[in-house]
């Protein structure tokens, strides 16, 4: 929710600081640049301080970022974006560390998918509440309230720390150099983790382009009100929640994780092309199903993907492998939205830019087919 607060009221914030909404991609890039660095440090930090303590630190950092973003000045928003990213980055390595040691292998995809519903649920809350709060009390107070919610959550999980952080090792000394080299080396040298990480880069471009620009697309290209566009984002996020749970359940019972990801990539292509074909006269009965499909795929892939990364990682290296993979994922997020914004400016259409994302879905599909065939040949 901390991350999505600004994008769902981007036109209002952009007007307040006198910049174009095309610069929204720069905000997203700054958030994920900080997240990319923080997630590489996450594996060692989990071992040193524990997953719960690291999660609490992330919430406090995100709250501080929201308070800064409430100041209508570009420099304050830049610093706020970096703090939000620094808080967002370590959360997934921390949660992967907890789940891999407590979840039965046959339920791994489903449990990771449930955990990952926190991301679209936060987006749903932001999309549903922040535009309305902007009308009632202003976007700045809305950001402050979200920051207070982060602080309350950090306080609420304190009773869990003694039991869940019992495996922390105070002798571990996180090092930026070692934390960068070890996770990336693990990913790049592993024959299955490497191509999976590449697909996560492309998935991330699609996911954040959908989440960051959907409200602006509906507001500027299709003429929707800001509140109605926020509701549409909530619908797409709801598709992501449903997709994450459904895909995880299916991947544990009927399809292999790689095959499940292929299906998701094909649905992503369908959703992206469908979004590109929307126009101001499109009926909500068409628009909302398209957004559900787009959200279920572009937002719903993470749980199956992260469970597969944890499953393939060497014993005891789940948080390190997750950190290395997410660094590559976040690199896609850093590059994706700014390029999407530039492309929208060149094409003079956010919708046409969504159509280009359909091509990325086909590339993901081809990569996953190759990975599945290679794994099949290796097993016979």
C-alpha positions as CSV (number, residue, x, y, z in Angstrom):
1,X,0.0,0.0,0.0
2,X,2.9,2.4,0.8
3,X,4.3,1.9,-2.7
4,X,1.0,2.3,-4.6
5,X,-0.3,5.4,-2.6
6,X,1.3,7.9,-4.9
7,X,0.5,6.2,-8.3
8,X,-3.3,6.1,-7.5
9,X,-3.4,9.8,-7.2
10,X,-0.6,10.6,-9.6
11,X,-2.5,13.3,-11.6
12,X,-3.2,15.2,-8.4
13,X,0.3,15.0,-7.0
14,X,1.8,15.8,-10.4
15,X,-0.3,19.0,-10.6
16,X,0.7,19.9,-7.0
17,X,4.4,19.8,-7.8
18,X,4.0,21.0,-11.4
19,X,5.4,18.0,-13.3
20,X,4.0,15.7,-16.0
21,X,2.4,12.4,-15.1
22,X,4.9,10.8,-17.5
23,X,7.4,11.3,-14.7
24,X,5.5,8.8,-12.6
25,X,7.8,6.1,-14.0
26,X,10.8,7.9,-12.3
27,X,9.1,7.6,-8.9
28,X,8.6,3.8,-9.4
29,X,12.2,3.5,-10.6
30,X,13.5,5.2,-7.5
31,X,11.4,3.0,-5.2
32,X,12.7,-0.2,-6.9
33,X,16.3,1.0,-7.2
34,X,16.3,1.3,-3.4
35,X,14.4,-2.0,-3.1
36,X,16.9,-3.7,-5.4
37,X,19.8,-2.8,-3.1
38,X,17.9,-3.6,0.1
39,X,16.8,-7.0,-1.1
40,X,20.4,-8.0,-1.8
41,X,21.2,-7.2,1.8
42,X,18.1,-9.1,3.0
43,X,19.6,-12.6,3.1
44,X,22.5,-11.6,5.5
45,X,20.3,-9.2,7.4
46,X,17.7,-12.0,8.1
47,X,20.5,-14.2,9.5
48,X,21.8,-11.3,11.6
49,X,18.7,-9.7,13.1
50,X,15.8,-12.1,12.2
51,X,13.0,-12.0,9.7
52,X,10.5,-10.3,12.0
53,X,12.9,-7.6,13.1
54,X,13.9,-6.9,9.4
55,X,10.2,-6.7,8.5
56,X,9.6,-4.2,11.3
57,X,12.5,-2.1,10.1
58,X,11.0,-2.2,6.6
59,X,7.7,-0.9,7.8
60,X,9.3,2.0,9.7
61,X,11.3,2.9,6.6
62,X,8.2,2.8,4.4
63,X,6.3,5.0,6.9
64,X,9.1,7.6,6.9
65,X,9.0,7.6,3.1
66,X,5.2,8.2,3.1
67,X,5.6,11.1,5.5
68,X,8.2,12.7,3.1
69,X,6.0,12.0,0.0
70,X,3.3,14.1,1.7
71,X,5.5,17.2,1.3
72,X,4.6,18.7,-2.1
73,X,8.2,19.1,-3.3
74,X,10.0,17.0,-5.9
75,X,13.1,16.5,-3.7
76,X,11.0,15.3,-0.7
77,X,9.2,12.8,-3.0
78,X,12.5,11.6,-4.3
79,X,13.8,10.9,-0.8
80,X,10.5,9.4,0.2
81,X,10.5,7.0,-2.8
82,X,14.0,5.8,-1.7
83,X,12.9,5.2,1.8
84,X,9.8,3.3,0.7
85,X,11.9,1.2,-1.6
86,X,14.4,0.5,1.2
87,X,11.5,-0.7,3.4
88,X,9.9,-2.8,0.6
89,X,13.0,-4.6,-0.6
90,X,13.9,-6.9,2.4
91,X,10.3,-8.1,3.0
92,X,10.2,-11.0,0.6
93,X,13.6,-12.5,1.6
94,X,12.4,-12.3,5.2
95,X,9.1,-14.0,4.5
96,X,10.7,-16.6,2.3
97,X,13.1,-17.5,5.1
98,X,10.2,-18.0,7.5
99,X,8.0,-20.0,5.1
100,X,10.6,-22.4,3.6
101,X,11.4,-23.7,7.1
102,X,7.8,-24.1,8.2
103,X,5.8,-25.2,5.1
104,X,5.4,-28.8,3.9
105,X,6.9,-29.1,0.4
106,X,3.7,-30.3,-1.2
107,X,2.0,-27.0,-0.1
108,X,4.8,-24.7,-1.0
109,X,3.3,-23.0,-4.0
110,X,-0.1,-22.5,-2.4
111,X,1.3,-21.0,0.9
112,X,3.7,-18.7,-0.9
113,X,0.9,-17.6,-3.1
114,X,-1.3,-16.8,-0.1
115,X,1.6,-14.8,1.4
116,X,2.1,-12.9,-1.9
117,X,-1.6,-11.7,-1.8
118,X,-0.4,-9.0,0.6
119,X,1.0,-7.1,-2.4
120,X,-2.3,-6.8,-4.5
121,X,-4.3,-6.5,-1.3
122,X,-2.3,-3.4,-0.4
123,X,-2.8,-2.1,-3.9
124,X,-6.6,-2.7,-3.5
125,X,-6.7,-0.8,-0.3
126,X,-4.8,2.1,-1.8
127,X,-6.9,2.1,-5.0
128,X,-10.2,2.0,-3.0
129,X,-9.3,4.5,-0.2
130,X,-6.7,7.0,-1.3
131,X,-8.6,8.7,-4.2
132,X,-11.6,9.1,-1.9
133,X,-9.5,10.3,1.0
134,X,-8.0,12.8,-1.4
135,X,-11.4,14.3,-2.0
136,X,-12.3,14.2,1.7
137,X,-9.0,15.3,3.5
138,X,-6.4,15.8,0.7
139,X,-3.8,13.5,-0.6
140,X,-1.2,14.6,1.9
141,X,-3.2,13.5,4.9
142,X,-4.0,10.3,3.1
143,X,-0.3,9.6,2.8
144,X,0.3,10.4,6.5
145,X,-2.5,8.0,7.6
146,X,-1.0,5.2,5.5
147,X,2.4,5.9,7.2
148,X,0.7,5.6,10.6
149,X,-0.8,2.3,9.5
150,X,2.7,1.0,8.7
151,X,4.0,2.0,12.2
152,X,1.0,0.3,13.9
153,X,1.7,-2.9,11.9
154,X,5.4,-2.8,13.0
155,X,4.3,-2.5,16.6
156,X,1.6,-5.3,16.3
157,X,4.1,-8.0,15.2
158,X,6.5,-7.5,18.0
159,X,5.0,-10.4,20.1
160,X,6.0,-12.8,17.3
161,X,9.7,-12.0,17.3
162,X,10.9,-14.2,20.2
163,X,9.4,-17.4,18.6
164,X,10.1,-16.6,14.9
165,X,13.5,-15.0,15.1
166,X,15.0,-17.7,17.3
167,X,17.5,-18.7,14.6
168,X,19.1,-15.3,14.2
169,X,22.9,-15.2,14.5
170,X,24.4,-12.0,16.0
171,X,27.9,-13.0,14.7
172,X,26.8,-12.5,11.0
173,X,28.1,-9.2,9.6
174,X,26.1,-8.0,6.6
175,X,28.5,-6.6,3.9
176,X,27.3,-4.8,0.8
177,X,30.0,-6.4,-1.3
178,X,29.4,-9.9,-0.1
179,X,25.6,-9.5,-0.2
180,X,25.7,-8.4,-3.8
181,X,28.1,-11.0,-5.0
182,X,26.8,-14.1,-3.3
183,X,23.1,-13.9,-4.3
184,X,23.8,-12.9,-7.9
185,X,26.5,-15.6,-8.3
186,X,24.1,-18.2,-6.9
187,X,21.4,-17.2,-9.5
188,X,23.7,-16.8,-12.5
189,X,25.5,-20.1,-12.0
190,X,22.4,-22.2,-11.4
191,X,21.0,-23.6,-14.7
192,X,17.3,-23.3,-13.6
193,X,17.4,-20.2,-11.5
194,X,19.1,-18.1,-14.2
195,X,16.3,-18.4,-16.9
196,X,13.6,-18.2,-14.2
197,X,15.1,-14.9,-13.0
198,X,15.0,-13.5,-16.6
199,X,11.3,-14.3,-16.8
200,X,10.8,-12.5,-13.5
201,X,12.5,-9.4,-15.0
202,X,9.9,-9.4,-17.9
203,X,7.0,-10.2,-15.6
204,X,8.0,-7.3,-13.4
205,X,8.0,-4.8,-16.3
206,X,4.4,-5.8,-17.1
207,X,3.2,-5.9,-13.4
208,X,4.5,-2.4,-12.5
209,X,3.4,-0.9,-15.8
210,X,-0.1,-2.1,-15.1
211,X,-0.1,-0.9,-11.5
212,X,1.7,2.4,-12.0
213,X,-0.1,3.7,-15.0
214,X,-3.6,2.2,-15.0
215,X,-5.2,5.0,-13.1
216,X,-3.5,7.6,-15.4
217,X,-4.5,5.6,-18.5
218,X,-8.2,5.6,-17.5
219,X,-8.1,9.2,-16.3
220,X,-6.3,10.8,-19.3
221,X,-7.0,8.4,-22.2
222,X,-10.5,7.2,-21.4
223,X,-11.8,10.2,-19.5
224,X,-12.7,8.3,-16.2
225,X,-12.9,10.2,-12.9
226,X,-10.0,9.7,-10.5
227,X,-12.2,7.8,-8.0
228,X,-13.6,5.5,-10.8
229,X,-10.1,4.8,-12.0
230,X,-9.1,3.9,-8.5
231,X,-11.9,1.4,-8.3
232,X,-10.7,-0.1,-11.6
233,X,-7.2,-0.5,-10.2
234,X,-8.8,-2.2,-7.2
235,X,-10.6,-4.6,-9.6
236,X,-7.3,-5.4,-11.3
237,X,-5.6,-5.9,-7.9
238,X,-8.5,-8.2,-6.9
239,X,-7.7,-10.3,-10.0
240,X,-4.2,-10.5,-8.8
241,X,-5.2,-11.7,-5.3
242,X,-7.5,-14.4,-6.8
243,X,-4.8,-15.3,-9.4
244,X,-2.1,-15.7,-6.8
245,X,-4.2,-18.1,-4.7
246,X,-5.6,-20.0,-7.7
247,X,-2.3,-20.4,-9.5
248,X,-0.6,-21.6,-6.4
249,X,-3.3,-24.2,-5.7
250,X,-3.2,-25.5,-9.3
251,X,0.6,-25.6,-9.3
252,X,0.7,-27.8,-6.2
253,X,-2.0,-30.3,-7.5
254,X,-2.3,-30.5,-11.3
255,X,0.3,-28.6,-13.2
256,X,4.1,-28.2,-12.7
257,X,5.1,-24.7,-11.6
258,X,6.8,-24.0,-14.9
259,X,3.7,-25.1,-16.9
260,X,1.6,-22.9,-14.6
261,X,3.8,-19.9,-15.3
262,X,3.4,-20.6,-19.1
263,X,-0.4,-20.4,-18.7
264,X,0.0,-17.2,-16.7
265,X,2.2,-15.7,-19.4
266,X,-0.4,-16.4,-22.1
267,X,-3.1,-14.8,-20.0
268,X,-0.9,-11.8,-19.6
269,X,-0.6,-11.4,-23.3
270,X,-4.4,-11.7,-23.6
271,X,-5.0,-9.1,-20.9
272,X,-2.4,-6.6,-22.3
273,X,-3.8,-6.7,-25.8
274,X,-7.4,-6.5,-24.4
275,X,-6.4,-3.4,-22.4
276,X,-4.8,-1.8,-25.5
277,X,-8.1,-2.2,-27.4
278,X,-10.2,-0.3,-24.8
279,X,-11.5,3.1,-25.7
280,X,-13.6,5.8,-24.1
281,X,-16.9,4.1,-25.1
282,X,-15.9,0.7,-23.8
283,X,-18.5,-0.8,-21.5
284,X,-17.5,-1.6,-17.9
285,X,-18.8,-5.1,-18.6
286,X,-16.0,-5.4,-21.0
287,X,-13.3,-3.3,-19.2
288,X,-13.6,-5.0,-15.8
289,X,-13.2,-8.6,-17.1
290,X,-10.2,-7.6,-19.2
291,X,-8.6,-6.0,-16.1
292,X,-9.3,-9.1,-14.0
293,X,-7.5,-11.2,-16.6
294,X,-4.6,-8.7,-16.8
295,X,-4.4,-8.4,-13.0
296,X,-4.6,-12.2,-12.4
297,X,-1.7,-12.8,-14.7
298,X,0.5,-9.6,-14.5
299,X,0.1,-9.5,-10.7
300,X,-0.6,-13.1,-10.0
301,X,2.6,-14.8,-11.1
302,X,4.7,-14.1,-8.0
303,X,3.6,-16.8,-5.6
304,X,4.3,-19.8,-7.9
305,X,7.5,-18.2,-9.1
306,X,8.9,-17.5,-5.5
307,X,7.9,-21.0,-4.3
308,X,9.8,-22.5,-7.3
309,X,12.9,-20.4,-6.5
310,X,12.8,-21.5,-2.8
311,X,12.3,-25.1,-4.0
312,X,15.3,-25.1,-6.4
313,X,17.6,-23.2,-4.0
314,X,20.4,-25.1,-2.3
315,X,19.5,-26.1,1.3
316,X,19.6,-23.2,3.7
317,X,19.9,-20.7,0.8
318,X,16.3,-19.8,0.2
319,X,16.6,-16.2,1.4
320,X,19.9,-15.7,-0.5
321,X,18.4,-17.1,-3.7
322,X,15.2,-15.1,-3.2
323,X,17.3,-11.9,-2.7
324,X,19.4,-12.5,-5.9
325,X,16.3,-13.3,-7.9
326,X,14.4,-10.3,-6.7
327,X,17.4,-8.0,-7.5
328,X,16.9,-9.1,-11.1
329,X,13.1,-8.7,-10.7
330,X,13.4,-5.2,-9.3
331,X,15.8,-4.3,-12.1
332,X,12.8,-5.0,-14.4
333,X,10.7,-2.7,-12.3
334,X,13.3,0.0,-12.3
335,X,13.6,0.0,-16.1
336,X,10.0,-0.9,-17.0
337,X,7.8,2.0,-15.9
338,X,10.1,4.8,-17.1
339,X,10.4,3.1,-20.5
340,X,6.6,2.6,-20.5
341,X,6.2,6.3,-19.8
342,X,8.6,7.2,-22.6
343,X,6.8,4.9,-25.0
344,X,3.4,6.3,-24.0
345,X,4.8,9.8,-24.8
346,X,6.1,8.7,-28.2
347,X,2.9,6.9,-29.1
348,X,0.8,9.5,-27.5
349,X,-1.2,6.7,-25.9
350,X,-1.0,4.7,-22.7
351,X,-3.2,2.1,-24.3
352,X,-0.9,1.4,-27.2
353,X,2.0,0.9,-24.7
354,X,-0.1,-1.8,-22.9
355,X,-0.3,-3.5,-26.2
356,X,3.5,-3.7,-26.4
357,X,3.4,-5.6,-23.1
358,X,1.6,-8.4,-24.9
359,X,4.8,-9.0,-26.8
360,X,6.7,-9.4,-23.6
361,X,4.1,-12.1,-22.5
362,X,5.0,-14.1,-25.7
363,X,8.7,-13.8,-24.9
364,X,8.1,-15.1,-21.4
365,X,6.2,-18.0,-22.8
366,X,9.0,-18.9,-25.2
367,X,11.6,-18.8,-22.3
368,X,9.5,-21.0,-20.1
369,X,8.8,-23.5,-22.8
370,X,12.6,-23.8,-23.3
371,X,13.2,-24.2,-19.6
372,X,10.5,-26.9,-19.3
373,X,11.9,-28.9,-22.2
374,X,15.5,-28.6,-20.9
375,X,14.4,-29.9,-17.4
376,X,12.4,-32.7,-19.1
377,X,15.5,-33.8,-21.1
378,X,17.6,-33.7,-18.0
379,X,15.2,-36.0,-16.1
380,X,15.1,-38.8,-18.7
